[in-house]
């Protein structure tokens, strides 16, 4: 496993065009291979984008460089680059990555979570950076100068410096099968825990577990995202897409199904 230098030894330039006016919440649906488009304020369903011609088990879609979108695919072992309407431009990576899940764009390129390659990154051109963090990561993001990863090997959330030094982690085994992680309410990290059937909240200032709430029906939580209202969108393996109040009270079901994945706001999307 590569572990030789800082994960971002050179800050690469990143030229991005002006934000598109569309702006939406995008969620891959990995069974029919679609991207679901939601209203960015209410979370209401708007439309779907068919990506079945090239995708197979898409997991996460995020804003990419120059007004594009990036889509991770767990079976294709690839990040695809799409235009602002969700049409395929081509492969974004220069090499396949086994069992790829969550992706997150940061100053050096794109951070990714996978099985064999752990928590790792590519530069803006899709070239793999020569270092990584061992583990079985379902998601990763940056918080200031820290790298945060959801590791199902140890069933916890871990924080690393850019030099790949572990600086903190939640209690090992304390969050069973963490999938998507998302920043909410400033320094809070929301964690969708699949096997716990719950959403956890970690204070990144000190790593403490602040609170949690169960999702309805004992369904495995996959994705979590906070709406501008403070309510939470949650995808799971049974109910589909639900909305919960900030205190965890279930409010409504938005979409039914079993294969909705990670939830992201995408400023580059343009219908």
N, C-alpha and C positions, 0 to 999 in steps of 0.2 A: 504494500500500500504506500502510495506516495505521501511523504510527510517531511518535506525538506526545507520549506521556506514559507514566508507569509503568503496567505492566499491572495493577496493583492499587493505584489511588490512594485508594480508600476500602475499608476492611475491613468487609464486609457481615456482618450477623448471620446465623447459621445454626442454626436450631432443629431438632434431630434427636431422634426418639423413641428410647427404649431399644432396644438391639440385640435382634434376634430370636434365638431359641434355635437356629434351624436351622443357619446358618453353613455355607458350602460353597465349594468352588472352582467357578467357572462359566466355561465356554468356549463362545463362539458357534461353530456349525458352519454355514458360509455356503452350502453347497450345498443341503441340505434345509431350511435356515432353522430351526435348532433352537438351544437352549442346552443344553449338556451339563453335568450336575451330578456333581461328584466329591466323595468324602470329603475333608474338609479336612486330615486327618492323613496318610492313606495315599495319597491320589490315586486310589483305586479308583473305578470307575464306579458311579454310583448310579441315575440316571435321566436322561431328557431332557424338555425343555419345548418344545412346539411353538409357534413364533412365525411360522409361514408365512403367517398371515392378514394380517400387516402388514409383515413384514421382507423385505428383499432384499439379501443380502450383509451380514449383521451382522458386526461386527468385534470389539467390546469391550463388556463389561458390567461395571459397577462399582456400588458403593453410592451411592445418591442421598439427597436430603434426606427427612426425616420417614419413615424406614423403607422407602423405595422403592429401586428399581434403575433405573439409566440404561443404555441400550443405544445405541451408535453404529452407524449403517448407512451404508455407503459408497455404495450406489446410490440409496437414498432421500434422501441428503443431510440426515440428520436424527438427532437424539438423541431416542429415545423414552423415556418414563417408564413403568415397570412397577411393579406392586405386588410384595409380598414373595414371591408365588408365580409371578411371571413373566407375569401378565396385563396387557394393555395398559391404561394409564390415558390416555395421549394424547401429543402432541408436547411435548417439553421446551423446544425452542428457539423463538424468535419469528421466525426466518428460516432458510431452508435454507443449508447450507454444502456447497460442491462437493467431492466426493471425500473425505469425512470418514473418519478412521481411528481412532487411539487417543485415549482420553479419560482424564482424571485429575481427581479432585475435590480442591480445595485451599481455602484460607481464603476466597478471593474468589468461588468458584463452581466452574466446570469448565474445565480447560485442554484444548485439543484440537489435533490435528494434521491438516492437510489440504494440498491442492495449491495452490489459488489464494490461500487466506487464510493459509497458513503456520502458524505457532504462535500461537494466539490463545485468547481466553477469553470465557466468559459469566458473568454474575452468577447468584445463586441463583434468580432468576426466569426465567432463560433469555434474558436480554437481552445482546446482543453488547457487550463492552467496546470502547471506541473506539481500539484500538491493536493491533498485531500485529507479528510478526517474519517477514520474507520468507523463503521457502524451501519445500521440498517435504517436509513433516514426516509421518512415519508414526506418531510417538508423542511424548508429552511428559509430564513430571512435575515436581514441585517437590522441591528438596533444600535445606532451610533457607530462605534468602531467594533462592535461585537457581532459575531456570527451566532445565530440561534438555530438549533436543529431539534426536530422531533424524532427521537430514536426509539424504534420498537424493539431493538435488541435489549436495551435496559429498561424499556417502558418509562422513559422520562424525557424531559426537555433539558437541553444542555446549552451552555453559553461558552464560546471560545473567543480568544483574541484573534486578530488577523495573522498572528504568528502560530496559530493552531494550538494554543495553550488553553486547556480547560480551566475556566475561572468560576464556574458554578453550574449546578444542576438541581433539578427537582429530585425528591426522594426516589431512588431507584425502585421501580415497580409501583410507584405511587400514581402513575397515569398509565393505564393499561391500553396499549396500542394507540399512541397519539398519531393522528393524521394531519389535517390542515392546522396551521397556526397562523394567527392574524393579530396585528396590533390594534388595540381598541382603547378608547379613553386614556390617551396619553401613554403612561408607562405600563399599562396592563396588556398582557398577552392572553388571548383567547385560544384554547386548545380543544379541538374536537377529538374526544377519546372514543375510539370505535368499540373496544371491548368493555369499557365502563358505561357505555350508553349515556354519556354525559358531556357537558361543556365545562372545562375548568378555566379559572382565571389566575394568572401568575403575575405578581408585581415584579417587573424587571429591575426595579431599583434595588431590591434586596433578594429576589428569587423566591419570595414566600408565596405560598398558595393562599389566595385571598378568599375565593368562594368557588362554588360550582352549582350547576343545576342539571337534573336528569332530563333526558329527552323522552318523549312519550312512547309508550309501547315497547320499551326495551330494545329499541332499534339501534344499530351501530352507527354512531356519529361519524361523518366523513368531513364535511366542510362547515366552516363558521365564518360569518361576516356581520359587521355591525352597520345597520342603516343609519342615516342622518338623524332619525328619530330617537336613536338609542336602542331600538329593538334589534333582535338578532335573527338573521337567516341561518338555518341549519339544514344541511342535507344529511340523509341517513340511508341505511340499506333496506328499509322497509316502508317508511311513510312517504318518502320523496323529499319535497322541500317544504319546510314549515317556518313560520314566524313565531318568535317568542318575545315576550316583554323583557325588559332589562333585569327583572327579578326572577326570570325563568318561567313565568306563567305562559302556557301555550295559548296562542292567539288564533292561528288559522293554518290550514294547509293550502299552499299555493299550487303545488304540482304533485301528482302522484307518480310513483315509480320506484325502482330499486337501484338505479344506476347513476344518479346525479353525484357529481364529485365536488371539486373545490370551487369556491365562490370568490370572484374578484371584481372590483370596479376597474373598468378599462376606459380611459379617457380617449384612446385612439379609435375606438369603435365608431363607425359612421354608417348608418343604414343606407 
